[in-house]
Amino acid sequence: MAAGAMVAVFAAQAGAQCAPDRVDLRGPWGQARFSVEVVDTPATRAQGLMNRESLPRSAGMLFIYEAPTNASFWMRNTLIPLDMLFVEPDGEITHIHHNARPLDETPIPGGDNVLMVLEINGGLSQTFGIETGSTLRHPRLDQDEALWPCPPAASE
């Protein structure tokens, strides 16, 4: 019941303008919003969520690459379980790795055409019903290609 209420709250907020520090997700299950820390350089992507003891429930980390890539992750020095949502250049979530195990160094492949990866607390994807085929909205996606583009600014 609490997860449904949280999705409803996020859905009400999802109509607002896009911002670099948040992502909106939608699919047949509903909508959700996460505040995100963007990591978009080799150094910040390499650090990721390592050595952090917690992540707020409505927060995540958004890995952004310069161009689509073959993305693979691991959980070295990562202390909390994570869901990893692999996102193509149009914003479609094409792979979800559920509940990655803390400290596990087993590679987690995400596919060949990955532009972004959203990490959220382990289990939230299943709690909300987020599935492959869902879409992510963020201003760093090419808005002309995005399946769910950001709304135009009020001044436009």
Contacts in CASP RR format, 6 or more apart in sequence:
PFRMAT RR
TARGET T0000
AUTHOR 0000-0000-0000
METHOD contacts of the structure
MODEL  1
MAAGAMVAVFAAQAGAQCAPDRVDLRGPWGQARFSVEVVDTPATRAQGLM
NRESLPRSAGMLFIYEAPTNASFWMRNTLIPLDMLFVEPDGEITHIHHNA
RPLDETPIPGGDNVLMVLEINGGLSQTFGIETGSTLRHPRLDQDEALWPC
PPAASE
3 127 0 8 1.000
3 128 0 8 1.000
4 128 0 8 1.000
6 32 0 8 1.000
6 57 0 8 1.000
6 58 0 8 1.000
6 128 0 8 1.000
7 29 0 8 1.000
7 30 0 8 1.000
7 31 0 8 1.000
7 32 0 8 1.000
7 128 0 8 1.000
10 24 0 8 1.000
10 31 0 8 1.000
10 32 0 8 1.000
10 33 0 8 1.000
10 58 0 8 1.000
11 30 0 8 1.000
11 31 0 8 1.000
11 32 0 8 1.000
13 33 0 8 1.000
14 24 0 8 1.000
14 26 0 8 1.000
14 31 0 8 1.000
14 32 0 8 1.000
14 33 0 8 1.000
14 137 0 8 1.000
15 24 0 8 1.000
15 151 0 8 1.000
17 150 0 8 1.000
17 151 0 8 1.000
17 153 0 8 1.000
17 154 0 8 1.000
18 24 0 8 1.000
18 137 0 8 1.000
18 138 0 8 1.000
18 139 0 8 1.000
18 150 0 8 1.000
18 151 0 8 1.000
19 139 0 8 1.000
20 38 0 8 1.000
20 138 0 8 1.000
20 139 0 8 1.000
20 140 0 8 1.000
21 35 0 8 1.000
21 36 0 8 1.000
21 37 0 8 1.000
21 38 0 8 1.000
22 33 0 8 1.000
22 34 0 8 1.000
22 35 0 8 1.000
22 36 0 8 1.000
22 138 0 8 1.000
23 33 0 8 1.000
23 34 0 8 1.000
23 36 0 8 1.000
23 62 0 8 1.000
23 118 0 8 1.000
23 136 0 8 1.000
23 137 0 8 1.000
23 138 0 8 1.000
24 31 0 8 1.000
24 32 0 8 1.000
24 33 0 8 1.000
24 136 0 8 1.000
24 137 0 8 1.000
24 138 0 8 1.000
24 148 0 8 1.000
25 31 0 8 1.000
25 32 0 8 1.000
25 33 0 8 1.000
25 34 0 8 1.000
25 85 0 8 1.000
25 93 0 8 1.000
25 118 0 8 1.000
25 128 0 8 1.000
25 130 0 8 1.000
25 134 0 8 1.000
25 135 0 8 1.000
25 136 0 8 1.000
25 137 0 8 1.000
26 32 0 8 1.000
26 134 0 8 1.000
26 135 0 8 1.000
26 137 0 8 1.000
26 148 0 8 1.000
27 130 0 8 1.000
27 131 0 8 1.000
27 133 0 8 1.000
27 134 0 8 1.000
27 135 0 8 1.000
28 131 0 8 1.000
29 128 0 8 1.000
29 129 0 8 1.000
29 130 0 8 1.000
29 131 0 8 1.000
29 134 0 8 1.000
30 128 0 8 1.000
32 128 0 8 1.000
32 130 0 8 1.000
33 58 0 8 1.000
34 58 0 8 1.000
34 59 0 8 1.000
34 60 0 8 1.000
34 118 0 8 1.000
34 120 0 8 1.000
35 56 0 8 1.000
35 58 0 8 1.000
35 59 0 8 1.000
35 60 0 8 1.000
36 59 0 8 1.000
36 60 0 8 1.000
36 61 0 8 1.000
36 62 0 8 1.000
36 118 0 8 1.000
37 59 0 8 1.000
37 60 0 8 1.000
37 61 0 8 1.000
37 62 0 8 1.000
38 61 0 8 1.000
38 62 0 8 1.000
38 64 0 8 1.000
38 140 0 8 1.000
39 45 0 8 1.000
39 47 0 8 1.000
39 48 0 8 1.000
39 61 0 8 1.000
39 62 0 8 1.000
39 63 0 8 1.000
39 64 0 8 1.000
40 63 0 8 1.000
40 64 0 8 1.000
40 65 0 8 1.000
40 140 0 8 1.000
45 63 0 8 1.000
45 65 0 8 1.000
48 61 0 8 1.000
48 63 0 8 1.000
48 78 0 8 1.000
48 119 0 8 1.000
49 55 0 8 1.000
49 61 0 8 1.000
49 78 0 8 1.000
49 80 0 8 1.000
49 82 0 8 1.000
49 119 0 8 1.000
50 76 0 8 1.000
50 77 0 8 1.000
50 78 0 8 1.000
51 77 0 8 1.000
51 78 0 8 1.000
51 79 0 8 1.000
52 78 0 8 1.000
52 79 0 8 1.000
52 80 0 8 1.000
53 79 0 8 1.000
53 80 0 8 1.000
54 80 0 8 1.000
55 61 0 8 1.000
55 80 0 8 1.000
55 82 0 8 1.000
55 120 0 8 1.000
55 121 0 8 1.000
57 121 0 8 1.000
57 124 0 8 1.000
59 120 0 8 1.000
60 118 0 8 1.000
60 119 0 8 1.000
60 120 0 8 1.000
60 121 0 8 1.000
61 118 0 8 1.000
61 119 0 8 1.000
62 116 0 8 1.000
62 117 0 8 1.000
62 118 0 8 1.000
62 119 0 8 1.000
62 138 0 8 1.000
63 71 0 8 1.000
63 116 0 8 1.000
63 117 0 8 1.000
63 118 0 8 1.000
63 119 0 8 1.000
64 115 0 8 1.000
64 116 0 8 1.000
64 140 0 8 1.000
65 71 0 8 1.000
65 114 0 8 1.000
65 115 0 8 1.000
65 116 0 8 1.000
67 115 0 8 1.000
68 88 0 8 1.000
68 89 0 8 1.000
68 112 0 8 1.000
68 113 0 8 1.000
68 114 0 8 1.000
68 115 0 8 1.000
69 112 0 8 1.000
69 114 0 8 1.000
69 115 0 8 1.000
70 109 0 8 1.000
70 110 0 8 1.000
70 111 0 8 1.000
70 112 0 8 1.000
70 114 0 8 1.000
71 86 0 8 1.000
71 109 0 8 1.000
71 110 0 8 1.000
71 111 0 8 1.000
71 114 0 8 1.000
71 117 0 8 1.000
72 107 0 8 1.000
72 108 0 8 1.000
72 109 0 8 1.000
72 110 0 8 1.000
73 84 0 8 1.000
73 97 0 8 1.000
73 100 0 8 1.000
73 107 0 8 1.000
73 108 0 8 1.000
73 110 0 8 1.000
73 117 0 8 1.000
74 104 0 8 1.000
74 105 0 8 1.000
74 106 0 8 1.000
74 107 0 8 1.000
74 108 0 8 1.000
75 82 0 8 1.000
75 100 0 8 1.000
75 101 0 8 1.000
75 102 0 8 1.000
75 103 0 8 1.000
75 104 0 8 1.000
75 105 0 8 1.000
75 106 0 8 1.000
75 108 0 8 1.000
76 103 0 8 1.000
76 105 0 8 1.000
77 103 0 8 1.000
78 100 0 8 1.000
78 102 0 8 1.000
78 103 0 8 1.000
79 102 0 8 1.000
79 103 0 8 1.000
80 102 0 8 1.000
80 121 0 8 1.000
80 122 0 8 1.000
81 99 0 8 1.000
81 100 0 8 1.000
81 101 0 8 1.000
81 102 0 8 1.000
81 121 0 8 1.000
81 122 0 8 1.000
81 123 0 8 1.000
82 99 0 8 1.000
82 100 0 8 1.000
82 119 0 8 1.000
82 120 0 8 1.000
82 121 0 8 1.000
82 122 0 8 1.000
83 96 0 8 1.000
83 97 0 8 1.000
83 98 0 8 1.000
83 99 0 8 1.000
83 100 0 8 1.000
83 119 0 8 1.000
83 120 0 8 1.000
83 121 0 8 1.000
83 122 0 8 1.000
83 123 0 8 1.000
83 124 0 8 1.000
83 125 0 8 1.000
83 126 0 8 1.000
84 96 0 8 1.000
84 97 0 8 1.000
84 100 0 8 1.000
84 108 0 8 1.000
84 110 0 8 1.000
84 117 0 8 1.000
84 118 0 8 1.000
84 119 0 8 1.000
85 93 0 8 1.000
85 95 0 8 1.000
85 96 0 8 1.000
85 117 0 8 1.000
85 118 0 8 1.000
85 119 0 8 1.000
85 120 0 8 1.000
85 125 0 8 1.000
85 130 0 8 1.000
85 136 0 8 1.000
86 93 0 8 1.000
86 94 0 8 1.000
86 95 0 8 1.000
86 96 0 8 1.000
86 97 0 8 1.000
86 110 0 8 1.000
86 111 0 8 1.000
86 114 0 8 1.000
86 116 0 8 1.000
86 117 0 8 1.000
87 93 0 8 1.000
87 94 0 8 1.000
87 114 0 8 1.000
87 115 0 8 1.000
87 116 0 8 1.000
87 117 0 8 1.000
87 118 0 8 1.000
87 136 0 8 1.000
88 94 0 8 1.000
88 113 0 8 1.000
88 114 0 8 1.000
88 115 0 8 1.000
89 113 0 8 1.000
89 115 0 8 1.000
89 141 0 8 1.000
89 142 0 8 1.000
89 145 0 8 1.000
90 141 0 8 1.000
90 145 0 8 1.000
90 146 0 8 1.000
90 147 0 8 1.000
91 115 0 8 1.000
91 116 0 8 1.000
91 135 0 8 1.000
91 136 0 8 1.000
91 137 0 8 1.000
91 138 0 8 1.000
91 141 0 8 1.000
91 146 0 8 1.000
91 147 0 8 1.000
91 148 0 8 1.000
92 133 0 8 1.000
92 134 0 8 1.000
92 135 0 8 1.000
92 136 0 8 1.000
92 147 0 8 1.000
93 130 0 8 1.000
93 131 0 8 1.000
93 132 0 8 1.000
93 133 0 8 1.000
93 134 0 8 1.000
93 135 0 8 1.000
93 136 0 8 1.000
94 110 0 8 1.000
94 111 0 8 1.000
94 113 0 8 1.000
94 114 0 8 1.000
94 132 0 8 1.000
94 133 0 8 1.000
95 110 0 8 1.000
95 111 0 8 1.000
95 132 0 8 1.000
96 125 0 8 1.000
96 130 0 8 1.000
96 131 0 8 1.000
96 132 0 8 1.000
97 108 0 8 1.000
97 110 0 8 1.000
98 122 0 8 1.000
98 123 0 8 1.000
98 125 0 8 1.000
98 126 0 8 1.000
99 122 0 8 1.000
99 123 0 8 1.000
100 108 0 8 1.000
100 122 0 8 1.000
110 117 0 8 1.000
115 141 0 8 1.000
116 136 0 8 1.000
116 138 0 8 1.000
116 140 0 8 1.000
116 141 0 8 1.000
118 136 0 8 1.000
124 130 0 8 1.000
125 131 0 8 1.000
135 147 0 8 1.000
135 148 0 8 1.000
136 148 0 8 1.000
137 146 0 8 1.000
137 148 0 8 1.000
137 149 0 8 1.000
137 150 0 8 1.000
138 150 0 8 1.000
139 150 0 8 1.000
141 149 0 8 1.000
143 149 0 8 1.000
143 150 0 8 1.000
END
